[in-house]
Amino acid sequence: MIYAVWLPLLMPFLAVPVARRGAGQLSPRSAAWALTALALILALAGTASLALLALAGALHLPFVARIGHLSPRLLGDGSPATVPAAVLAAVALAGLGALALGRTRRHLLELRAAQRQLRGKASAGDLCVRQDDRPDAYALPGRPGRVVVTTGMLRALGAQEREVLFAHERAHLTGRHHLFLAAAELAAALHPALRGLRAPVSYALERWADESAARATGDRALTARAVGRAALAAHEAGSAPRPRLSLTATAGPVPRRVTALLSAPAPRSRLLPRALTCLLLCCVALSATATLDAATDLHTGIEIAQGEQAPVPGGGH
């Protein structure tokens, strides 16, 4: 087990660069789903590996062995690296778990605080207008989800551009894009190498909303102009405070998004996306298989160690 269990911990270092390269070959919606699923699966596999390493070492402790009725003499392969690896795994597991819980708590508190601040503000349906000279607009998830826009942003855009902006933010709410972002944040907290997927996931979500706004308005050029003007106005005025799980049309590499909206979709070869997809599926399969193999190996070792403790029929006095 001591060897197979390391594979899920090392796999993200290979999978993340491949995923970042392959995301550009997919549609924004497909890229968002693929990157988020990959991040979660690899994060969970890595966390399971840490837990298995920690458990394997804990079983060698005398008081734990007594509780489980185990014979430490027959437990595991007796590798001298088992206990040190278990200590490191336990420390890492505790630290990453605390980080994940802390981030989750912070995100929830930020969303609740933002929802409370909007009580009593001028609103029309899901649209809430906030008095602030700084141009800003974002999708605030919750019950109900709202599109928050400042008076400064309303003054910075024309009537048609405002409709594009509202359509963009509503696409975030309808698609529940904050859940994708939250999953990417959780995965990044559980495995440092997966932090490299946060930016591609965010970009895919913004492009997904861009395309939704373009379809809703029927004008890609207008959508590109609205995104560009909103981002320029927000950049010149400085960023306004908002929850980290809120999504905004002014985020990410805006010039790249504008270029994508203005460019006609180029015919893409299916060979590269399929090859990258197969490679990523292999990474996921290897991680899952290695984790399962390590768990099975540990379970078998526990059964053998418990069998040593069983009384022998017709034994001595």
C-alpha positions as CSV (number, residue, x, y, z in Angstrom):
1,M,0.0,0.0,0.0
2,I,2.8,2.4,0.8
3,Y,3.6,2.7,-2.9
4,A,0.2,2.7,-4.6
5,V,-1.1,5.3,-2.2
6,W,1.3,8.0,-3.4
7,L,-0.1,8.0,-7.0
8,P,-3.3,10.0,-6.3
9,L,-1.1,12.6,-4.5
10,L,1.2,13.0,-7.4
11,M,-1.3,12.8,-10.3
12,P,-2.6,16.4,-10.0
13,F,0.9,17.7,-10.9
14,L,0.5,15.9,-14.3
15,A,-3.2,16.4,-14.8
16,V,-3.4,20.1,-14.1
17,P,-1.1,21.3,-17.0
18,V,-2.9,18.9,-19.4
19,A,-6.3,20.1,-18.3
20,R,-5.3,23.8,-18.7
21,R,-4.1,23.0,-22.2
22,G,-7.2,21.1,-23.1
23,A,-9.8,23.5,-21.7
24,G,-9.2,25.9,-24.6
25,Q,-10.3,23.2,-27.0
26,L,-13.7,22.7,-25.4
27,S,-16.8,24.9,-25.4
28,P,-17.1,27.1,-22.2
29,R,-19.8,25.0,-20.7
30,S,-18.0,21.7,-21.4
31,A,-14.8,23.2,-20.1
32,A,-16.4,24.3,-16.8
33,W,-17.9,20.9,-16.2
34,A,-14.8,19.0,-17.1
35,L,-12.4,21.1,-15.1
36,T,-14.6,21.1,-12.0
37,A,-15.2,17.4,-12.1
38,L,-11.5,16.7,-12.6
39,A,-10.6,19.0,-9.7
40,L,-13.1,17.4,-7.3
41,I,-12.2,13.8,-8.2
42,L,-8.4,14.4,-7.9
43,A,-8.9,16.3,-4.6
44,L,-11.0,13.5,-3.1
45,A,-8.6,10.8,-4.2
46,G,-5.7,12.7,-2.8
47,T,-7.5,13.2,0.5
48,A,-8.5,9.5,0.7
49,S,-4.8,8.6,0.2
50,L,-3.7,10.9,3.0
51,A,-6.4,9.3,5.2
52,L,-5.2,5.8,4.3
53,L,-1.5,6.7,5.0
54,A,-2.5,8.2,8.4
55,L,-4.6,5.2,9.3
56,A,-1.9,2.7,8.3
57,G,0.5,4.4,10.7
58,A,-2.1,4.7,13.5
59,L,-2.7,1.0,13.4
60,H,0.9,0.4,14.5
61,L,0.4,2.3,17.7
62,P,0.0,-0.2,20.6
63,F,-3.2,1.2,22.1
64,V,-4.9,1.4,18.6
65,A,-3.9,-2.2,17.9
66,R,-5.4,-3.3,21.2
67,I,-8.6,-1.5,20.4
68,G,-8.8,-3.2,17.0
69,H,-7.6,-6.5,18.3
70,L,-4.7,-6.4,15.9
71,S,-1.3,-8.0,15.9
72,P,1.2,-5.3,14.9
73,R,3.7,-8.1,14.0
74,L,1.5,-9.1,11.0
75,L,0.1,-5.6,10.2
76,G,1.4,-4.2,6.9
77,D,4.7,-4.7,5.1
78,G,6.8,-3.5,8.0
79,S,8.3,-0.7,5.9
80,P,10.3,1.8,8.0
81,A,8.6,4.6,6.1
82,T,5.1,3.7,7.2
83,V,5.1,5.6,10.5
84,P,6.9,8.7,9.3
85,A,4.7,8.9,6.2
86,A,1.6,8.4,8.5
87,V,2.7,11.3,10.7
88,L,3.2,13.6,7.7
89,A,-0.1,12.5,6.2
90,A,-1.9,13.2,9.5
91,V,-0.4,16.7,9.8
92,A,-1.3,17.4,6.1
93,L,-4.8,16.0,6.4
94,A,-5.5,18.1,9.5
95,G,-4.0,21.3,7.9
96,L,-5.8,20.9,4.6
97,G,-9.1,20.0,6.4
98,A,-8.9,23.1,8.5
99,L,-8.1,25.2,5.5
100,A,-11.1,23.8,3.6
101,L,-13.5,24.3,6.5
102,G,-12.2,27.8,7.1
103,R,-12.7,28.8,3.5
104,T,-16.2,27.3,3.4
105,R,-17.1,29.2,6.5
106,R,-15.7,32.4,5.2
107,H,-17.6,32.1,1.9
108,L,-20.9,31.4,3.7
109,L,-20.4,34.4,6.0
110,E,-19.6,36.7,3.1
111,L,-22.7,35.6,1.2
112,R,-24.9,36.1,4.2
113,A,-23.5,39.5,5.0
114,A,-24.0,40.6,1.4
115,Q,-27.6,39.4,1.4
116,R,-28.2,41.3,4.6
117,Q,-26.8,44.5,3.2
118,L,-29.2,44.3,0.2
119,R,-32.3,44.3,2.4
120,G,-34.3,47.4,1.8
121,K,-32.3,48.4,-1.3
122,A,-34.1,49.3,-4.5
123,S,-34.9,46.3,-6.6
124,A,-37.0,45.1,-9.5
125,G,-37.4,41.3,-9.5
126,D,-33.9,39.8,-9.3
127,L,-32.2,43.1,-10.0
128,C,-31.0,45.1,-7.1
129,V,-29.5,48.6,-7.5
130,R,-26.9,49.7,-4.9
131,Q,-26.0,53.4,-4.4
132,D,-22.3,53.5,-5.2
133,D,-20.4,55.7,-7.6
134,R,-17.9,52.9,-8.4
135,P,-19.1,50.9,-11.4
136,D,-19.7,47.3,-10.4
137,A,-22.1,44.5,-11.2
138,Y,-22.2,40.9,-10.1
139,A,-24.4,37.8,-9.6
140,L,-25.0,37.2,-5.9
141,P,-26.1,33.6,-5.2
142,G,-28.6,32.8,-2.5
143,R,-32.3,32.4,-1.9
144,P,-33.2,34.3,-3.9
145,G,-30.2,34.9,-6.2
146,R,-29.8,38.5,-7.3
147,V,-28.1,40.6,-9.9
148,V,-26.4,43.5,-8.0
149,V,-25.5,46.6,-10.0
150,T,-24.3,49.9,-8.7
151,T,-25.5,53.3,-9.9
152,G,-22.0,54.0,-11.2
153,M,-22.2,51.0,-13.5
154,L,-25.7,52.0,-14.7
155,R,-24.3,55.5,-15.7
156,A,-21.3,53.9,-17.4
157,L,-23.3,51.8,-19.9
158,G,-25.9,52.5,-22.5
159,A,-29.4,51.0,-22.3
160,Q,-28.6,48.1,-24.6
161,E,-25.3,47.4,-22.9
162,R,-27.1,47.2,-19.6
163,E,-29.3,44.5,-20.9
164,V,-26.3,42.6,-22.0
165,L,-24.8,42.9,-18.5
166,F,-28.0,41.8,-16.8
167,A,-28.2,38.8,-19.2
168,H,-24.6,37.9,-18.4
169,E,-25.2,38.0,-14.6
170,R,-28.5,36.2,-14.9
171,A,-26.7,33.4,-16.8
172,H,-24.4,33.0,-13.7
173,L,-27.5,32.6,-11.5
174,T,-29.4,30.3,-13.8
175,G,-26.4,28.0,-14.3
176,R,-25.6,28.1,-10.6
177,H,-22.0,28.9,-11.5
178,H,-21.1,29.7,-7.9
179,L,-21.2,26.0,-7.2
180,F,-18.6,25.3,-9.8
181,L,-16.4,28.1,-8.3
182,A,-17.0,26.7,-4.8
183,A,-16.0,23.2,-5.9
184,A,-12.8,24.6,-7.5
185,E,-12.0,26.5,-4.3
186,L,-12.6,23.3,-2.2
187,A,-10.4,21.2,-4.5
188,A,-7.6,23.9,-4.3
189,A,-7.8,23.8,-0.5
190,L,-7.5,20.0,-0.4
191,H,-4.5,19.8,-2.8
192,P,-2.1,22.7,-3.6
193,A,-1.5,21.6,-7.1
194,L,-5.2,22.0,-8.0
195,R,-4.9,25.7,-7.4
196,G,-3.9,25.9,-11.0
197,L,-7.4,25.0,-12.1
198,R,-9.1,27.9,-10.3
199,A,-8.4,30.5,-13.0
200,P,-9.4,28.2,-15.9
201,V,-12.7,27.3,-14.2
202,S,-13.4,31.0,-13.6
203,Y,-12.6,31.9,-17.2
204,A,-14.8,29.1,-18.5
205,L,-17.7,30.3,-16.3
206,E,-17.3,33.9,-17.6
207,R,-17.2,32.7,-21.2
208,W,-20.2,30.5,-20.6
209,A,-22.1,33.6,-19.4
210,D,-20.8,35.6,-22.3
211,E,-22.2,33.1,-24.8
212,S,-25.5,33.0,-22.9
213,A,-25.8,36.8,-23.0
214,A,-24.9,36.8,-26.7
215,R,-27.6,34.3,-27.5
216,A,-30.1,36.3,-25.4
217,T,-29.4,39.6,-27.1
218,G,-28.7,38.1,-30.5
219,D,-25.7,40.4,-31.0
220,R,-22.2,39.2,-30.3
221,A,-20.6,42.6,-31.1
222,L,-22.9,44.4,-28.7
223,T,-22.1,41.7,-26.0
224,A,-18.3,42.2,-26.6
225,R,-18.7,46.0,-26.4
226,A,-20.7,45.8,-23.2
227,V,-18.3,43.4,-21.5
228,G,-15.3,45.6,-22.5
229,R,-16.9,48.9,-21.4
230,A,-18.1,47.4,-18.1
231,A,-14.6,46.0,-17.4
232,L,-12.9,49.3,-18.3
233,A,-15.2,51.3,-16.1
234,A,-14.7,49.0,-13.2
235,H,-10.9,48.9,-13.6
236,E,-10.6,52.7,-13.7
237,A,-12.8,53.1,-10.6
238,G,-11.1,50.4,-8.5
239,S,-12.6,47.1,-7.3
240,A,-15.6,47.2,-4.9
241,P,-15.9,44.7,-2.1
242,R,-18.0,41.7,-3.0
243,P,-18.2,38.0,-1.9
244,R,-15.5,35.8,-3.4
245,L,-18.2,33.4,-4.7
246,S,-20.0,36.1,-6.6
247,L,-19.3,36.2,-10.3
248,T,-19.0,39.4,-12.4
249,A,-18.7,40.2,-16.1
250,T,-15.6,42.3,-15.4
251,A,-13.5,39.4,-14.1
252,G,-10.8,37.4,-15.8
253,P,-8.9,38.2,-19.0
254,V,-11.4,40.5,-20.5
255,P,-9.5,41.2,-23.8
256,R,-9.4,37.4,-24.4
257,R,-13.1,37.1,-23.8
258,V,-13.9,40.1,-26.1
259,T,-11.8,38.5,-28.8
260,A,-13.6,35.2,-28.5
261,L,-17.0,37.0,-28.8
262,L,-15.9,39.0,-31.9
263,S,-14.2,36.0,-33.6
264,A,-16.2,33.5,-35.7
265,P,-16.0,30.1,-34.2
266,A,-13.1,28.4,-36.0
267,P,-13.4,24.7,-37.0
268,R,-11.6,22.6,-34.5
269,S,-10.0,19.3,-34.9
270,R,-11.6,16.6,-32.8
271,L,-8.3,14.7,-32.5
272,L,-6.7,16.9,-29.9
273,P,-9.7,17.2,-27.6
274,R,-10.2,13.5,-27.7
275,A,-6.5,12.8,-27.0
276,L,-6.6,15.2,-24.1
277,T,-9.8,13.8,-22.8
278,C,-8.4,10.2,-22.9
279,L,-5.3,11.4,-21.0
280,L,-7.3,13.1,-18.3
281,L,-9.6,10.1,-18.0
282,C,-6.5,7.9,-17.6
283,C,-5.3,10.2,-14.8
284,V,-8.6,10.0,-13.0
285,A,-8.8,6.2,-13.5
286,L,-5.3,5.7,-12.2
287,S,-5.9,7.9,-9.2
288,A,-9.2,6.1,-8.3
289,T,-7.7,2.6,-8.9
290,A,-4.6,3.4,-6.9
291,T,-6.7,4.6,-4.0
292,L,-9.0,1.6,-4.1
293,D,-6.0,-0.7,-4.3
294,A,-4.4,0.9,-1.3
295,A,-7.7,0.7,0.6
296,T,-8.1,-3.0,-0.3
297,D,-4.5,-3.7,0.7
298,L,-4.9,-2.1,4.1
299,H,-8.2,-3.9,4.7
300,T,-6.6,-7.2,3.9
301,G,-3.7,-6.4,6.2
302,I,-6.1,-5.6,9.0
303,E,-8.0,-8.9,8.5
304,I,-4.8,-10.8,8.7
305,A,-3.7,-9.0,11.8
306,Q,-7.0,-9.6,13.5
307,G,-6.9,-13.3,12.5
308,E,-3.6,-13.6,14.4
309,Q,-5.5,-12.6,17.6
310,A,-8.2,-15.2,17.1
311,P,-8.0,-18.2,19.6
312,V,-6.6,-21.4,18.2
313,P,-9.0,-24.4,18.5
314,G,-7.6,-27.0,20.9
315,G,-4.7,-24.7,21.8
316,G,-2.5,-24.9,24.8
317,H,-3.4,-24.2,28.4
